[in-house]
Amino acid sequence: MMPQITGDPKGVNRPMTHRVPVRYESVFEHAYGVEAEDLRRLYENAKRDQWNVARDVPWDQPVDLERGVVADELIDIYGTPFWDRLGPRERAELNQRFAAWRLSVLLYGEHGAMLVCSQLVETVSGTDAKYFQATQVVDEARHTEVLNRYITDKLGGLFYPMPSNERELFDTLLGDSRWPVKTIGLQLVAETFAVSLFKMLAESSKDDLLRQICQYVLRDESRHMGFGMLSLPHVVGEMSEGERKELEDFTVWALEKVLTGLFPHEVYRDMGFTAGEIREIQRLRKERAVGAESSLFRRLFKRDLHGALIQNLTRIGLLTERMAPRLEALGIRATAPA
């Protein structure tokens, strides 16, 4: 059996804390009756569907690292000469490292979502909205807990650092005082990206435990975007042209952050690839993203991501003529669903 990699033998420097200065107004509600029945329904569903990481996840279930954790097809170099030159043990190690990197990215995103939602509890108006956002704080805390435990217990504590693009996105969301900006950045952009990744992992992962965890997470995520879809259309509809354009610009910026810059440099470095080889892997990855429509990545991930983004932008009133070419430039076909 392949020995489990514990920690990072090449010393990834993962900062344990970073601080974000914030300033916003808290809205203290003094009316507690039901005012928004659809949001209260989301709150009731959230209470009904709670699950416990310690109790409900079968942690005694073994993970076969020699077989691999995620589908090999999700690894950038699969099917290339770089992959062909690796032996079985190296491929298994690469799979473990790639899984640890991908889950680390999701871990930081869930932690960031927990912090942003804790702010939304304070900044949104209406008790029903506050109740629901409080349940999302609990959901995101649970997702952070379950991903951290899986990486720690099953992948040998092999964490990778937070990508700079992801950090910039969440620092911006935490520092902005406007709840519509927080909601669009988190629940329209970041959550849609995360849901597509969790779906891909739930459908394609080799490890049964990881698939089960992703299914649990998706049960919660199905509620989260509902808040934005219920609360944003009215707000966007009442904005001035200038305010809406500012929101459009922010949405495109946030999409750029989640769709670019997330590349596992550290994984390939730890596997012994040179800087020149890593640049070549990046080039191959871009070529595949453009041309390999039948690849597993495009079939599972982009199908869900792009479809959900266009549908949600349409529902909240942000899929405008001004937005369409900017989405196309990001590789998103800006055609509103019928």
Secondary structure, DSSP 8 states (H G I E B T S, - for coil): ------S-TT-----S----------------S-S-HHHHHHHHHHHHT---HHHHS-TTS---TTT-SS-GGGSTTTTSHHHHTS-HHHHHHHHHHHHHHHHHHHHHHHHHHHHHHHHHHHHS-SHHHHHHHHHHHHHHHHHHHHHHHHHHHHSTT------HHHHHHHHHHHH---HHHHHIIIIIIIHHHHHHHHHHHHHH-S-HHHHHHHHHHHHHHHHHHHHHHHHHHHHHHTS-HHHHHHHHHHHHHHHHHHHSS---HHHHHHTT--HHHHHHHHHHHHHHHHH-TTSHIIIIIIHHHHHHHHHHHHHHT---TTTHHHHHHTT-------
